[in-house]
């Protein structure tokens, strides 16, 4: 009986996480299709002058602010990021096994990070990069969009952690972990699929733990959009990369109580 109860709890958490992953995958894919659909006729021009049904991704109809050129010189869209954020937000509100406070914290963290990330995507300048570049610009009296993004994500992370009613030290630690994790994932978004694969490799193993309802949405949304990322049709950008790091700062004790009592923080068991 002592072994059966924890196994039952782990199985229930896994099922809840898989439900969250499925909801996030459907929501993210649907949003991506809507954002990247071509012009009014629903078709995109082909190289020969005819019309073909296009794959989602950067097209001549994609707003210029969302278009980028990747390292191979191919056009990609940053709209993968808002699509991933939408999937994670939707699943955070619908995944079973989460307490109301955790749902609110997840939604706040997802929406806040996506908003500040999109602001940097759309308004940012390549003149200042990295923490040193942003602080250097600040020393010369310039506030960069990257600095606004970092401060905004940190503040959003602290606000989300505060909803969980923990001590001040734990709240600040969780906020710092969320912000640092977002920055780490963003550093991988330089080649096709790297950021999404990092999110999957770090979050998927936690599906076997009580943290499954927390990480399921990130796993589902990342998996649903990975194909287009690898095909060099899209990239996460700041709006998506900052969002795929969401669960790393929280412990599964914020999931509804169950027979299991494992804990993890920032991807490490303890």
N, C-alpha and C positions, 0 to 999 in steps of 0.2 A: 504493500500500500504506500510505503514511503517513497518508492520509486515511481509508482504509477501516477501519483498526484502531480509531481513536477512535469512528467511527460505529457500529461493531459493539458497542463497549463501552457507548456511550450507549443503543443500542437494547436491550441486555441489562438495563441499569439501569432503563430505562423499563418493560420488561416486569415486572421484579421489583417496581417501585413499584406498577404496576397490580394485580398479584396481592395485594400488601399492602392496597391500597385496597379491593379486592373482599372480602377476608377481614374487614376492619374494618367495611365497610358491612353485611355479613350479621350479624356479631356485634352491632354497635350496634343495628341494627333489631330483631333478635330479643330482645335484652335490654330494649329500650324497650317492645316489645309485652308482654313478660312483666311488667314493672314497672307498666304502666298498664292492664292488663286489668281489666275491671269485676268485679262480684261473682260469687258461685258459679254463678249461672245464665248467666253469660257475656253478659248483656244489660244495658243501662242504660235507665232510665226516660226517656221523651220528655216534651216539654212538654204533650202532650195526654193524658198518663196511660198511654199504651201503652208498648210496649217496642221499641227499635230497636237495631240493631247499631251501637255507638258507634265513632267514630274514637278512636285513642289520645289520651291527654291527661288533663287534670284532670277527675276525676269525683267524685261523692260518696263513692266508695270510696277515693279517694286519701288517704293519711295526711295529717292536717292540717299536720304539720311540713314536708311536701313541697309544699304548696299555697301559691301566692302570687297576688296580684292585680296585673295589669300596669297600665301607664299609662292604658289605656282602661277600667279597671275590670273586665276579664275575668279569670276564674280560669285559671291556668296551673299546670302541674306542673314542679317542678325535676328530675324524674327523667330528663329528657333528659341531664343532666350525668353521672350514673352510667352511663347507657347508652353515651354517647360514650367515657367512660373505659374501659369494658369492651371496647368495640370496638378501641380503640387498644392496650390491653394484649394482647388476643388476637392482633392482627395483628403486634405487635412480636415476639412469640414465634414466629410462623409465616411471616413475610415472608422470602422467599429473598434471599440476597446480603448478609446481615448477619453479622458475626462473633459468636461467643458472648458476648463482653464487651459488645458494643453491644446485643445482645438483653437482657442483664441490666440494662444501664444504662437502656434505654428502658422496660422493665417497672417498674423501681424508680421512675423519674421519674413515670411514668403513675400508678402505684398511690399513691405518696406525695402527689402533688399532688391527686389525687382525694380521698384520705382527709382531708387538711387542709381542702380546699375544702368537702367535705360537712360537716365539723365546723362550719365557719363558717356554712354554709347552715342547718343544723339548730339551732345553739345561739347564733347571732349576734344582736346587737342593733343597730338602726339609730341608736343614740345616738352612736356614734363611726364616722365614715366617712373613708376616705382615710388616707394616711400621717400627715398632721398630726393628724387626729382620734385615731388610735391612739397616737401618741407623746404627745399631750396627755393622754390618759387614763392612760398609763403614768406621766407626771410627777405625776399625782395619786394614784398608788398602785394604779391599776386595770389589770389585764392583760386586754385585750379578745380576743375570739375571732379578730378580724381580725388582730391582732398575732401571735397564735399561728400563724395560717395563713401569714402572710408569712414568719415565721422558719422554720416547718416546711417550706415549699416551698423556701426558700433552702437549708436544710440538706439536703433531699432532692436538690436539684439539684447541690449540691457532692458529695454521696455518689455520685450517678449519674455525674458527670463523673470522679470519682476512679477509678471502675472502668475508665476508658479509659486509665489509666496515662500521664497527661500531667504536665507540670511543675506545681508548686504554683500558679504565677501563672495558667496556662491553666485549671487546674481551678477556681480561684476565679472567673475571668472567665466560664467556661461556666455555673457555678452562678448568678452574678449575672444573666447574660443570660436564663437559664431563668426565674428569679424575676421579673425586670423584664418579660419578655414575657408571662408569666401575668397580671401586674397590668394590663398594657396591654390585653390581650384582655378582661379582666373589665370594664374601663371602657366597652367597647362593648356590653356585654350589658344595655343599658337600653331597647332597642327591638327589635321582632321581627326576628330573622335577622341583626342587625348583627355579632355576635361570630362566628357561623358563617361569614358572608360574608367577614369579615376573614381568618379562618383559611384559607378557600379561596383568596382572592385572593393571599395571601402564600405559601402552600404549593404551590399547583398549578403555578406556573411552574417550580418546582424539580424537577418530574417529568421535565423535559427535561435534567436533570443527573445526575451520579453520586449525588446525594443522594436520588434517587427512592425507594429502599427505606426511607429515614428518614421522608419526608414523606407517602408513600402512605397509611399508616394514618390520619393526620389528615384527609387529603383525603376518603378513603372514608367515615369515620365522620361527618364534618361534612356531607357531601353527603346521606347517608342520612337524617339527622335534620332537614335544613333545612326540608323541607316543613311539618312540624308546628310548627317555630319561627315560620315566616312566617305560618302560619294562626293564630297566637296560642293554640295549645294547650299549648305547653311553652316553656321557656327553659333555657339551659345552667346558670345559677347558677354559683357558685364552683367546684363540683366539675367542671363541664364546661369553663368558660372557662379555668381554669388548665391544663387538660389539652390544649386545642387549640393551645397555644403551645409544646408540647414540642420540636419539632425545631430551633427557631431558634438554639439555642446550640451546636449541634454541626456539625462539618465532615464532608463526605462522605469524607474519608480514612479514616473508621472503618468504611466499607463494605469488603467484600472487595476486595483489590487487583484492578484491571483496567487496560486500556490508557489510560483517561482520567485526567488529573491535574488537573482543574478543582477549585477550592475555593471554598466560600462560608461565610460566618459571619453569623448573625443576619439572614439574608435578603439579604446583599449579596455579589456576586461579588468575588473578589479574587485 
